[in-house]
Amino acid sequence: MDTKKKALIIGCGIAGPAAAIFLQRAGIEPVIYEAMSAHDDYTGLFLNVGRNGIRVLKELGADDIIRKEGIEMNVMRFCNGKGKALGELGQFTGEPQGYTVKRGLLQSVLRKKAERRNIPIHLGCKLVDIQMADDKVTAFFDNGTSVEGDFLVGCDGIHSKVRQMLLPDAAKPSYTGLISFGGYADNPRVLLESAVQQMVFGKRAFFGYLGKKQDEIFWFGNQSYPGTPTRHELEAIPQTEWRRVITGLYQDDAEPVMDIIRSTRGEIGIYPIYDMPTQPAWHSGSAVIIGDAIHATSPNAGQGASMALEDAMLLAKCVRDIDRIEQAFVKFQALRRERVDQIVQYSRSLGQRKHATNPIQVFFRDLMLPFFLKSANKDAHGWMYDYTIHWDERICI
Ligand SMILES: Cc1cc2nc3c(=O)[nH]c(=O)nc-3n(C[C@H](O)[C@H](O)[C@H](O)COP(=O)(O)OP(=O)(O)OC[C@H]3O[C@@H](n4cnc5c(N)ncnc54)[C@H](O)[C@@H]3O)c2cc1C
């Protein structure tokens, strides 16, 4: 008789397949349900996986390809729009702070790992309802199907349906006032320095770039944008218009900023930056929520994917070591909450510096930042990157 508990995993982004693999290792039978009708391994731009996230990938046997294909980053170097150096953060020796990878690559690596472990992935299953009764949970999908399991894990991203149904009073994602845009440039003139991410506080907007191949320089920009735009609204604006706007933003900044933008291959990706304030509860009955669905962080600290990966591993450990599922969820939230809150706050505070465009703010930022960067410990981000979860360590109630 099969006595394995069945977990319904909603969403096959980053958190979903990672949680499924760890839960399987913990003796659970996971099944993934994804809203999209086909896998799209080219959606989104790129993201950072911090060395804390790389450690989780290593546990999944998925770190090698990310180290090989990703762009390592040991040092962040800051300058202003005139090209004046403001300082740097990090050190060239030791393990990189993280790797920047195309989001699609990370997603496909995790998904293929799950497929290789025979974890079923059902596409075209957009969750629309959840019902719980007698220690069982039933998920209903927009294609008219439903499925019953012992517990459900919401991994359905920032606009999570699971969160809306489980925790209707939870705070909504909050727009940070910034949009992000970026792409890939092909430019032999740009000086690329190995393991360095260049950060430019431009006259009107923030700009960053890094790369290990001249024909694929990753770049991104951030700019204040009014209202509360959705991704679809921003994407509906024609590319020619975005190119015009972005050119206007950086036209007075020192090279290579405009040179990189001009040599962008393909489309410029655009999305609004939302994050999510602290949620009092991350679970209800036999359902729990992880990743962006419960604590989305802005990309400024480069920790969104790493937080989702850490969640996935720790949740599986809690389910493995604590018999009652509700107690496992209580423990999971207790172990994660403080760290996640700290990272969401820290990332938001980094974004606020990017808003500075009036001359007085800019004057003080350029004056203070070099002192701040100099006084910052060489490994100022150790609290973020050195966090380690050990699979073999038992969790106690
Ligand atoms: C299309 C897309 C592009 C992105 N691009 C970037 C980027 O360029 N840079 C960056 O830093 N971050 C990007 N992100 C966000 C980044 O992936 C996350 O911040 C982070 O990796 C945490 O992952 P997650 O698994 O919690 O959420 P996500 O990666 O958002 O994954 C959520 C998954 O759930 C699925 N889903 C949503 N609703 C339902 C539903 N009702 N039923 C079933 N499935 C559902 C989604 O289709 C998606 O596959 C993107 C996310 C998405 C979905």
The ligand as a Gaussian input file, in Angstrom:
#p B3LYP/6-31G(d) Opt

LIG

0 1
 C        7.515000      35.234000     -16.675000
 C        8.443000      35.663000     -15.565000
 C        9.553000      36.444000     -15.872000
 C       10.401000      36.889000     -14.846000
 N       11.483000      37.646000     -15.167000
 C       12.338000      38.054000     -14.211000
 C       13.501000      38.828000     -14.542000
 O       13.743000      39.146000     -15.709000
 N       14.335000      39.211000     -13.535000
 C       14.079000      38.860000     -12.229000
 O       14.858000      39.226000     -11.347000
 N       13.014000      38.106000     -11.883000
 C       12.127000      37.710000     -12.845000
 N       11.023000      36.959000     -12.496000
 C       10.768000      36.679000     -11.081000
 C       11.657000      35.585000     -10.501000
 O       11.543000      34.410000     -11.231000
 C       11.222000      35.371000      -9.072000
 O       11.403000      36.589000      -8.374000
 C       12.023000      34.383000      -8.252000
 O       12.782000      33.555000      -9.002000
 C       11.118000      33.568000      -7.307000
 O       10.509000      32.508000      -8.012000
 P        9.085000      31.905000      -7.720000
 O        9.141000      30.490000      -8.168000
 O        8.651000      32.194000      -6.330000
 O        8.080000      32.734000      -8.657000
 P        8.022000      32.806000     -10.257000
 O        9.368000      32.626000     -10.834000
 O        7.271000      34.030000     -10.559000
 O        7.149000      31.513000     -10.681000
 C        5.747000      31.415000     -10.485000
 C        5.178000      30.346000     -11.405000
 O        3.816000      30.119000     -11.060000
 C        3.017000      30.078000     -12.227000
 N        1.651000      30.480000     -11.871000
 C        1.192000      31.727000     -11.599000
 N       -0.118000      31.693000     -11.277000
 C       -0.501000      30.390000     -11.346000
 C       -1.751000      29.704000     -11.105000
 N       -2.869000      30.363000     -10.740000
 N       -1.791000      28.358000     -11.255000
 C       -0.658000      27.665000     -11.631000
 N        0.537000      28.270000     -11.866000
 C        0.624000      29.609000     -11.711000
 C        3.724000      31.068000     -13.166000
 O        3.381000      30.850000     -14.524000
 C        5.186000      30.748000     -12.865000
 O        5.670000      29.693000     -13.656000
 C       10.127000      36.521000     -13.480000
 C        9.017000      35.722000     -13.188000
 C        8.171000      35.280000     -14.215000
 C        6.972000      34.396000     -13.880000

